[in-house]
């Protein structure tokens, strides 16, 4: 299952307590819109959003798909070229996929020409091989859509190996670590049962080095801890020496006997 129904959703732009999306949501939306604005006749309508794990790229993809109606798939490490085509066809609502890859490709292109939808492919690193890259290029060249590929920090350099594909990339946008403003928005979104002071949100942002996933983990932990203690307002002083989950693996010293 690769539809957005199975992916994290966080649309801070529409929520009652948030009036703006996170930084990487805005960057993702700008990336695909720039590809769209290039026009269907353009030979470069592919955009990249790339960066380190935990920066919220998948959530940003969900935000863009919700705002633009784009089709979204998340690649898997075991996928073949047929798997890629089947996932795209399913997301486009093709109910009777062809039995061969060429027929299936034709169905996808026909569908995208009949009802154009931008295409977002997450975890693109799993697809960086000649045949899969050529499938994406064929779709790009045959349908009037923008395509956004999402992957890890080395994705742009990996795609350089395929010159004909690389020439079709219009923009490559690096995802950014969560800012303090992002930490406030995450705090407002996730901590609805307790008031978390700015200094505690800032502490989590700093200690987690801007990794969105870890900031959220600590905000949720803080809300649970406050609920257990019956506290309605918490700050950095209240948090004190409690551990912050920031990815560092604790080292347990072996006691001498």
Residue frames relative to the residue before (quaternion, step in Angstrom):
aa qw qx qy qz dx dy dz
X 1.0000 0.0000 0.0000 0.0000 0.00 0.00 0.00
X 0.0075 -0.8431 0.5354 -0.0501 3.57 -0.53 1.19
X 0.4454 0.6836 -0.4704 0.3362 3.58 1.22 0.12
X 0.6499 -0.5357 0.3706 0.3915 3.54 -1.26 0.33
X 0.4889 0.6520 -0.4468 0.3692 3.60 1.20 -0.19
X 0.7335 0.3923 -0.2273 0.5063 3.57 1.16 -0.57
X 0.6267 0.5443 -0.3277 0.4512 3.58 1.28 0.11
X 0.6242 -0.5421 0.3915 0.4041 3.60 -1.18 0.47
X 0.1195 -0.7884 0.6002 0.0625 3.58 -0.99 0.81
X 0.1541 0.7648 -0.6112 0.1332 3.55 -0.86 0.97
X 0.0561 0.8068 -0.5819 0.0851 3.56 -0.10 1.28
X 0.1464 -0.8356 0.5256 0.0648 3.55 0.15 1.27
X 0.5804 0.6074 -0.3741 0.3927 3.55 1.19 -0.36
X 0.7536 0.3744 -0.2077 0.4987 3.58 1.15 -0.50
X 0.5492 0.6495 -0.3926 0.3498 3.57 1.21 -0.30
X 0.6014 -0.6039 0.3841 0.3552 3.56 -1.11 0.59
X 0.7444 0.3900 -0.2300 0.4908 3.59 1.11 -0.54
X 0.7249 0.3647 -0.2478 0.5292 3.59 1.25 -0.02
X 0.1724 -0.8172 0.5435 0.0836 3.59 -0.84 0.87
X 0.7706 0.2128 -0.1616 0.5786 3.60 1.22 0.22
X 0.5057 -0.6528 0.4645 0.3199 3.59 -1.07 0.65
X 0.6187 -0.5074 0.4335 0.4145 3.55 -1.30 0.20
X 0.7007 -0.4954 0.3146 0.4057 3.56 -1.23 0.49
X 0.7213 0.4448 -0.2664 0.4593 3.58 0.81 -0.95
X 0.5537 0.5653 -0.3984 0.4638 3.59 1.19 -0.36
X 0.6644 0.4969 -0.2942 0.4745 3.55 0.93 -0.91
X 0.6527 0.5134 -0.3174 0.4578 3.58 0.96 -0.84
X 0.6492 0.5131 -0.3189 0.4622 3.58 0.98 -0.84
X 0.6622 0.4992 -0.3082 0.4662 3.57 0.93 -0.88
X 0.6422 0.5180 -0.3229 0.4637 3.59 0.96 -0.82
X 0.6347 0.5522 -0.3273 0.4301 3.58 1.03 -0.82
X 0.7274 0.4179 -0.2637 0.4762 3.58 0.74 -0.98
X 0.6309 0.5275 -0.3471 0.4508 3.60 1.05 -0.62
X 0.6187 0.5290 -0.3511 0.4626 3.59 1.05 -0.66
X 0.6388 0.5069 -0.3208 0.4817 3.59 1.06 -0.75
X 0.6374 0.5219 -0.3267 0.4633 3.58 1.02 -0.78
X 0.6921 0.4996 -0.2801 0.4391 3.56 0.90 -0.94
X 0.5198 0.6231 -0.4209 0.4055 3.58 1.24 -0.24
X 0.4526 -0.7139 0.4232 0.3262 3.56 1.24 -0.46
X 0.6019 -0.6092 0.3825 0.3469 3.59 -1.08 0.69
X 0.6432 0.5251 -0.3323 0.4474 3.61 1.15 -0.46
X 0.5317 0.6487 -0.4044 0.3647 3.58 1.22 -0.34
X 0.3960 -0.7139 0.5291 0.2316 3.55 -1.12 0.70
X 0.7188 0.3404 -0.2417 0.5560 3.60 1.29 0.08
X 0.2195 0.7745 -0.5573 0.2036 3.56 -0.18 1.32
X 0.5170 0.6072 -0.4329 0.4202 3.58 1.13 0.65
X 0.0784 -0.7902 0.6072 0.0264 3.56 -0.94 0.94
X 0.2474 -0.7555 0.5887 0.1465 3.56 -1.17 0.59
X 0.0559 -0.7196 0.6880 0.0759 3.52 -1.24 0.66
X 0.0838 0.8316 -0.5344 0.1259 3.55 -0.37 1.20
X 0.2894 0.7629 -0.5461 0.1900 3.54 -1.18 0.51
X 0.7319 -0.4486 0.3035 0.4135 3.51 -1.34 0.04
X 0.6171 -0.5479 0.4237 0.3735 3.53 -1.24 0.54
X 0.7723 0.3597 -0.2624 0.4531 3.55 -1.06 0.79
X 0.5501 0.6347 -0.3908 0.3767 3.60 1.26 -0.06
X 0.5637 -0.6411 0.3782 0.3580 3.59 1.23 0.09
X 0.2727 0.7945 -0.5061 0.1955 3.59 1.13 0.56
X 0.6618 0.5012 -0.3212 0.4557 3.60 0.95 -0.80
X 0.6343 0.5061 -0.3292 0.4828 3.58 0.99 -0.78
X 0.6265 0.5275 -0.3320 0.4680 3.58 1.05 -0.74
X 0.6222 0.5332 -0.3351 0.4651 3.58 1.06 -0.74
X 0.6440 0.5213 -0.3171 0.4615 3.56 1.00 -0.81
X 0.6210 0.5416 -0.3234 0.4653 3.54 1.07 -0.80
X 0.6793 0.4865 -0.2889 0.4674 3.58 0.89 -0.95
X 0.6474 0.5199 -0.3250 0.4526 3.58 0.93 -0.87
X 0.6614 0.5034 -0.3075 0.4633 3.57 0.98 -0.85
X 0.7000 0.4785 -0.2730 0.4544 3.58 0.98 -0.81
X 0.8004 0.3218 -0.1395 0.4862 3.59 1.01 -0.80
X 0.4447 -0.6878 0.4630 0.3388 3.59 1.21 -0.34
X 0.3339 0.7681 -0.4875 0.2466 3.58 1.22 0.33
X 0.4593 -0.6277 0.5480 0.3077 3.54 -1.24 0.52
X 0.1286 -0.8098 0.5720 0.0239 3.57 -0.93 0.92
X 0.0699 0.7584 -0.6477 0.0203 3.55 -1.06 0.83
X 0.2334 -0.7369 0.6152 0.1549 3.54 -1.23 0.56
X 0.3623 -0.7580 0.5042 0.1999 3.57 -0.54 1.19
X 0.2479 -0.7525 0.5945 0.1371 3.53 -1.28 0.49
X 0.6299 -0.5855 0.3618 0.3598 3.56 -1.14 0.65
X 0.7120 0.4599 -0.2602 0.4624 3.62 1.09 -0.60
X 0.4471 0.7346 -0.4350 0.2669 3.58 1.24 -0.08
X 0.2727 -0.6941 0.6429 0.1750 3.49 -1.23 0.73
X 0.6886 -0.4291 0.3442 0.4724 3.58 -1.27 -0.04
X 0.6158 0.5398 -0.3375 0.4643 3.58 1.07 -0.73
X 0.6276 0.5429 -0.3365 0.4451 3.60 0.98 -0.81
X 0.6368 0.5308 -0.3200 0.4587 3.57 1.00 -0.85
X 0.6770 0.4895 -0.2919 0.4657 3.57 0.86 -0.96
X 0.6533 0.5168 -0.3185 0.4524 3.60 0.94 -0.84
X 0.6554 0.5112 -0.3200 0.4547 3.59 0.97 -0.84
X 0.6492 0.4999 -0.3234 0.4733 3.59 0.94 -0.80
X 0.6512 0.5244 -0.3140 0.4499 3.57 0.93 -0.91
X 0.6544 0.5114 -0.3152 0.4592 3.59 0.93 -0.85
X 0.6738 0.4939 -0.3014 0.4596 3.58 0.92 -0.89
X 0.6795 0.4733 -0.2842 0.4833 3.58 1.14 -0.60
X 0.5264 -0.6683 0.3918 0.3505 3.58 1.28 -0.06
X 0.3740 0.7041 -0.5103 0.3223 3.59 1.15 0.52
X 0.2276 -0.8444 0.4767 0.0889 3.58 -0.28 1.28
X 0.7667 0.2491 -0.1549 0.5710 3.59 1.17 -0.43
X 0.0958 -0.8400 0.5324 0.0414 3.57 0.37 1.22
X 0.5568 -0.6250 0.4428 0.3214 3.55 -1.07 0.77
X 0.5503 -0.6505 0.4269 0.3029 3.52 -1.18 0.60
X 0.7412 0.3155 -0.2072 0.5551 3.57 1.17 -0.43
X 0.6374 -0.5550 0.3781 0.3778 3.56 -1.20 0.56
X 0.6572 0.5033 -0.3463 0.4414 3.66 0.84 -0.75
X 0.6500 0.5009 -0.3242 0.4707 3.60 0.99 -0.79
X 0.6532 0.5150 -0.3088 0.4612 3.57 0.96 -0.88
X 0.6249 0.5277 -0.3317 0.4702 3.57 0.99 -0.79
X 0.6527 0.5184 -0.3108 0.4567 3.57 0.96 -0.87
X 0.6347 0.5280 -0.3263 0.4603 3.58 1.02 -0.78
X 0.6491 0.5189 -0.3110 0.4613 3.58 0.96 -0.89
X 0.6783 0.4846 -0.2968 0.4659 3.58 0.85 -0.93
X 0.6384 0.5222 -0.3277 0.4608 3.59 0.97 -0.82
X 0.6615 0.5133 -0.3037 0.4546 3.56 0.95 -0.92
X 0.6897 0.4802 -0.2806 0.4636 3.59 0.94 -0.89
X 0.6404 0.4894 -0.3299 0.4915 3.58 1.13 -0.47
X 0.6598 0.4967 -0.3028 0.4757 3.57 1.10 -0.70
X 0.7842 0.0366 0.0122 0.6193 3.58 0.98 -0.93
X 0.1974 -0.8267 0.5133 0.1190 3.63 0.21 1.22
X 0.0709 0.7534 -0.6508 0.0618 3.56 -1.01 0.94
X 0.4744 -0.6393 0.5129 0.3212 3.54 -0.95 0.80
X 0.2766 -0.7638 0.5679 0.1323 3.55 -1.20 0.61
X 0.0974 -0.7696 0.6304 0.0294 3.55 -0.92 1.03
X 0.0595 -0.7871 0.6139 0.0101 3.57 -0.79 1.04
X 0.1910 -0.7906 0.5787 0.0605 3.54 -0.56 1.26
X 0.8036 0.2360 -0.2038 0.5069 3.57 -1.27 0.47
X 0.1369 0.8495 -0.4992 0.1015 3.56 1.05 0.78
X 0.5014 0.6641 -0.4251 0.3562 3.60 1.16 -0.44
X 0.6264 0.5486 -0.3385 0.4382 3.60 1.11 -0.64
X 0.7256 0.4459 -0.2291 0.4714 3.58 1.20 -0.47
X 0.4795 0.6873 -0.4394 0.3233 3.58 1.24 0.06
X 0.4492 0.5805 -0.5579 0.3874 3.50 0.13 1.43
X 0.7210 -0.5020 0.2487 0.4079 3.55 -1.15 0.59
X 0.7181 0.4684 -0.2883 0.4263 3.59 0.69 -1.03
X 0.6770 0.4815 -0.3107 0.4619 3.61 0.88 -0.83
X 0.6331 0.5210 -0.3295 0.4681 3.58 0.99 -0.80
X 0.6527 0.5114 -0.3144 0.4622 3.59 0.99 -0.79
X 0.5943 0.5522 -0.3658 0.4562 3.61 1.08 -0.62
X 0.6671 0.4878 -0.3013 0.4756 3.59 0.89 -0.93
X 0.6456 0.5171 -0.3237 0.4594 3.58 0.98 -0.81
X 0.6421 0.5275 -0.3283 0.4490 3.60 0.95 -0.84
X 0.6453 0.5052 -0.3216 0.4742 3.59 0.98 -0.83
X 0.6380 0.5365 -0.3150 0.4537 3.57 0.96 -0.90
X 0.7240 0.4601 -0.2503 0.4489 3.56 0.85 -0.98
X 0.7549 0.4190 -0.1991 0.4636 3.59 1.15 -0.55
X 0.7586 0.2999 -0.1778 0.5505 3.61 1.23 -0.18
X 0.4609 -0.7182 0.4556 0.2532 3.62 -0.99 0.82
X 0.4284 0.7055 -0.4495 0.3415 3.57 0.74 1.06
X 0.4181 -0.6307 0.5795 0.3024 3.52 -1.39 0.22
X 0.1622 -0.7742 0.6069 0.0778 3.55 -1.11 0.71
X 0.0760 -0.7762 0.6243 0.0446 3.58 -0.95 0.91
X 0.1620 -0.7794 0.6029 0.0523 3.52 -0.83 1.09
X 0.1460 -0.7975 0.5838 0.0430 3.56 -0.89 0.98
X 0.1943 0.7968 -0.5513 0.1532 3.55 -0.85 0.94
X 0.7122 -0.4481 0.3365 0.4227 3.50 -1.36 -0.13
X 0.7742 -0.4310 0.2202 0.4078 3.54 -1.33 0.23
X 0.7071 0.4631 -0.2704 0.4609 3.61 1.11 -0.56
X 0.3654 0.7761 -0.4686 0.2113 3.61 1.23 -0.03
X 0.6654 0.4994 -0.3512 0.4296 3.69 0.73 -0.83
X 0.6810 0.4782 -0.3029 0.4646 3.60 0.91 -0.86
X 0.6098 0.5465 -0.3565 0.4498 3.62 1.07 -0.63
X 0.6955 0.4867 -0.2767 0.4504 3.57 0.94 -0.88
X 0.5040 0.6560 -0.4207 0.3723 3.61 1.23 -0.31
X 0.5756 0.6153 -0.3731 0.3883 3.58 1.16 -0.54
X 0.7301 0.3559 -0.2109 0.5438 3.58 1.15 -0.61
X 0.2734 -0.8342 0.4542 0.1518 3.56 0.19 1.34
X 0.6727 0.5017 -0.3161 0.4425 3.60 0.87 -0.89
X 0.6480 0.4832 -0.3150 0.4975 3.57 1.13 -0.57
X 0.6531 0.5362 -0.3162 0.4312 3.56 0.85 -0.98
X 0.6314 0.5535 -0.3300 0.4313 3.59 1.07 -0.70
X 0.6820 0.4885 -0.2827 0.4651 3.58 1.22 -0.37
X 0.5203 0.6243 -0.4148 0.4092 3.57 1.29 0.02
X 0.2753 -0.7865 0.5371 0.1308 3.56 -0.64 1.15
X 0.8150 -0.0157 0.0838 0.5732 3.57 0.89 -0.96
X 0.1171 -0.7635 0.6321 0.0626 3.55 -1.08 0.80
X 0.1010 -0.8331 0.5438 -0.0071 3.56 -0.41 1.27
X 0.2809 -0.7591 0.5577 0.1840 3.62 -0.66 1.01
X 0.4141 -0.6804 0.5456 0.2604 3.57 -0.88 0.94
X 0.3144 -0.7761 0.5285 0.1398 3.56 -1.07 0.79
X 0.5473 -0.5709 0.4703 0.3915 3.59 -1.15 0.44
X 0.6038 -0.5722 0.4073 0.3771 3.56 -1.13 0.63
X 0.3586 -0.7270 0.5516 0.1967 3.55 -0.95 0.93
X 0.6749 -0.4407 0.3693 0.4625 3.56 -1.28 0.02
X 0.6244 0.5319 -0.3394 0.4604 3.59 1.02 -0.76
X 0.6295 0.5192 -0.3280 0.4760 3.58 1.06 -0.75
X 0.6331 0.5348 -0.3315 0.4508 3.58 0.99 -0.82
X 0.6270 0.5204 -0.3376 0.4713 3.60 1.02 -0.74
X 0.6645 0.5041 -0.3072 0.4582 3.59 0.92 -0.89
X 0.6434 0.5034 -0.3212 0.4790 3.57 0.99 -0.80
X 0.6175 0.5462 -0.3249 0.4634 3.57 1.03 -0.82
X 0.6921 0.4759 -0.2796 0.4651 3.58 0.86 -0.96
X 0.6730 0.5053 -0.2981 0.4504 3.57 1.08 -0.71
X 0.7898 0.3611 -0.1695 0.4660 3.56 0.83 -1.01
X 0.7463 0.3736 -0.2182 0.5059 3.61 1.01 -0.65
X 0.0863 0.8367 -0.5292 0.1115 3.55 0.34 1.27
X 0.7055 0.4624 -0.2649 0.4672 3.61 1.21 -0.29
X 0.7616 0.2063 -0.1388 0.5984 3.57 1.30 0.00
X 0.4046 -0.6885 0.5395 0.2669 3.57 -1.13 0.64
X 0.1247 -0.7843 0.6069 0.0326 3.56 -0.64 1.20
X 0.3948 -0.7423 0.4944 0.2205 3.57 -0.60 1.14
X 0.6623 -0.5264 0.3637 0.3898 3.53 -1.22 0.56
X 0.6670 0.5339 -0.3332 0.3988 3.59 0.88 -0.87
X 0.6436 0.5006 -0.3360 0.4715 3.60 1.09 -0.57
X 0.6243 0.5142 -0.3375 0.4816 3.60 1.01 -0.75
X 0.6498 0.5124 -0.3098 0.4681 3.58 1.02 -0.81
X 0.6210 0.5417 -0.3384 0.4543 3.58 1.03 -0.77
X 0.6646 0.4910 -0.3060 0.4729 3.58 0.90 -0.88
X 0.6420 0.5276 -0.3300 0.4478 3.59 0.95 -0.86
X 0.6856 0.4890 -0.2803 0.4606 3.58 0.92 -0.92
X 0.7229 0.4500 -0.2593 0.4557 3.58 0.75 -1.03
X 0.6989 0.4345 -0.2665 0.5018 3.60 1.15 -0.54
X 0.4022 -0.7597 0.4358 0.2667 3.58 1.33 0.16
X 0.6963 -0.5180 0.2707 0.4166 3.53 1.01 0.82
X 0.4544 0.6661 -0.4722 0.3561 3.61 1.20 0.29
X 0.4341 -0.7573 0.4265 0.2372 3.53 -0.31 1.30
X 0.6515 0.5443 -0.3258 0.4160 3.56 0.84 -0.99
X 0.7060 0.4573 -0.2696 0.4687 3.59 0.94 -0.87
X 0.5809 0.5519 -0.3759 0.4655 3.58 1.09 -0.60
X 0.6640 0.5011 -0.3025 0.4653 3.58 0.89 -0.93
X 0.6281 0.5446 -0.3357 0.4431 3.59 0.95 -0.85
X 0.7049 0.4555 -0.2677 0.4733 3.59 0.90 -0.89
X 0.6098 0.5353 -0.3568 0.4629 3.60 1.05 -0.64
X 0.6595 0.4980 -0.3074 0.4718 3.57 0.95 -0.84
X 0.6387 0.5192 -0.3233 0.4670 3.57 1.03 -0.80
X 0.6424 0.5218 -0.3231 0.4589 3.59 1.01 -0.79
X 0.6551 0.5070 -0.3190 0.4605 3.58 0.93 -0.82
X 0.6411 0.5115 -0.3261 0.4702 3.60 1.00 -0.79
X 0.6611 0.5127 -0.3091 0.4522 3.57 0.91 -0.92
X 0.6500 0.5111 -0.3149 0.4659 3.57 0.98 -0.83
X 0.6462 0.5176 -0.3200 0.4606 3.58 0.99 -0.82
X 0.6503 0.5228 -0.3146 0.4526 3.57 0.97 -0.84
X 0.7349 0.3971 -0.2236 0.5023 3.58 1.07 -0.71
X 0.4484 -0.7146 0.4350 0.3147 3.56 1.28 -0.06
X 0.4433 0.6850 -0.4527 0.3596 3.55 1.13 0.67
X 0.3003 -0.7903 0.5119 0.1520 3.58 -0.89 0.94
X 0.7724 0.1899 -0.1205 0.5939 3.58 1.22 -0.39
X 0.0164 -0.8051 0.5924 -0.0252 3.58 -0.88 0.95
X 0.0562 -0.7832 0.6186 0.0270 3.53 -1.22 0.57
X 0.7504 -0.3896 0.2664 0.4627 3.59 -1.28 -0.06
X 0.6266 0.5375 -0.3408 0.4498 3.58 1.05 -0.70
X 0.6396 0.5092 -0.3175 0.4805 3.58 1.00 -0.80
X 0.6463 0.5233 -0.3294 0.4472 3.60 0.95 -0.83
X 0.1095 -0.8615 0.4904 0.0732 3.55 1.09 -0.73
X 0.8088 -0.2613 0.2187 0.4794 3.55 -0.90 -1.02
X 0.3105 0.7453 -0.5339 0.2512 3.58 1.16 0.31
X 0.5316 -0.6455 0.4312 0.3388 3.61 -0.99 0.70
X 0.2381 -0.7314 0.6210 0.1507 3.54 -1.21 0.65
X 0.3415 -0.7489 0.5342 0.1928 3.56 -0.70 1.09
X 0.1222 0.8295 -0.5272 0.1380 3.55 -0.16 1.31
X 0.6748 -0.5114 0.2881 0.4474 3.57 1.23 0.32
X 0.5416 0.5994 -0.4170 0.4165 3.58 1.21 -0.23
X 0.3312 -0.7402 0.5516 0.1951 3.55 -0.87 0.96
X 0.3881 -0.7334 0.4996 0.2489 3.61 -0.63 1.05
X 0.2929 -0.7426 0.5794 0.1644 3.54 -1.02 0.86
X 0.1838 -0.7813 0.5910 0.0807 3.53 -0.75 1.10
X 0.3041 -0.7707 0.5343 0.1676 3.54 -0.54 1.16
X 0.4142 -0.6904 0.5350 0.2561 3.54 -1.02 0.78
X 0.3779 -0.7487 0.5028 0.2095 3.51 -0.70 1.13
X 0.4341 -0.6892 0.5160 0.2653 3.52 -1.03 0.85
X 0.3264 -0.7374 0.5594 0.1919 3.55 -0.96 0.86
